[in-house]
Amino acid sequence: MKSRTPLLLAFLFLIAPARLPSQECARKDDPDKDKWITLFNGKNLDGWTPKIKGFKAGVNHADTFRVEDGLLKVAYDKYKSFDGKFGHLFYKDKFSRYVLRIEYRFVGDQAKGGPGWALRNSGVMFHCQSPQSMRLAQDFPVSIEAQFLGGAGKGERPTGSVCTPGTNIVMKDKLITQHCVNSKSKTFHGDAWVTAEIEVHGGGKVKHIINGETVIEYDQPQLDPKDADGAKLIKDGKVLLEEGYIALQAESHPVEFRKVEIRILKPCTTRERGNSQGYILDA
């Protein structure tokens, strides 16, 4: 009797579900998988635009953002009082699928007049609206925030949590509308440098990685139609966020950044089918 194995294999190949482009894949032989692009050049703020509450985009009030000794610093020594002047420093380009790597540390004392919750508190905002599109008195850009927290000397204070100004996320197939969700990171007291990596797959999966450990995962970052600023950015009913700007935060506590770099996740293909099967990750 003639074997049906080849026919069966062909049938199984045809009915096998294709992986969606938003899914991940790893390819060890990719020559660019470790290619990092430096966003902060260690010399000046070229490519970056400040937006501080109460001021137009481009105005660096009281030299809040500055470069000294090769470090990008958020400083308040020229402030008489913080007075709610929340600030953000935006990189010039939009990004969609990437790994962002930042090394940060908290230093010194909080600015006079800073809110209690902002003690040793900063972060990086991604999938941001542009600084030019923010209202003059807007506290935070519509975005997803990977929050950076420093320990207060005692107690637990995990870093790498997620916050959602004007946005929502999905976790375990459930829409999350609360403003912040805590990560499972350990607490970092003192002024030690911490490495944060944010792995972003467009409108798909997002991971926060602290010192090499994944501390929170979620997906489907999206605009919040119930938020006034978020609702203004909805076009043709589309709420899913697939790209946006990156911004470093200034919330009243001095913080330093010594590395801000990005690795773009490129589409990868299979030889057999030649179609997009996801985006390259670390091997």
Beta strands, then each sheet from edge to edge (+ up, - down):
strand 1: 24-26
strand 2: 37-38
strand 3: 48-52
strand 4: 65-68
strand 5: 71-74
strand 6: 87-91
strand 7: 97-106
strand 8: 121-128
strand 9: 144-149
strand 10: 162-163
strand 11: 167-171
strand 12: 174-176
strand 13: 180-181
strand 14: 194-201
strand 15: 205-210
strand 16: 213-223
strand 17: 245-250
strand 18: 255-264
strand 19: 267-269
strand 20: 276-281
sheet 1: 1+ 20+ 19-
sheet 2: 2+ 18- 5+ 4-
sheet 3: 2+ 18- 7+ 14- 15+ 16- 11+ 12-
sheet 4: 3+ 6- 17+ 8- 9+ 10- 13+
end
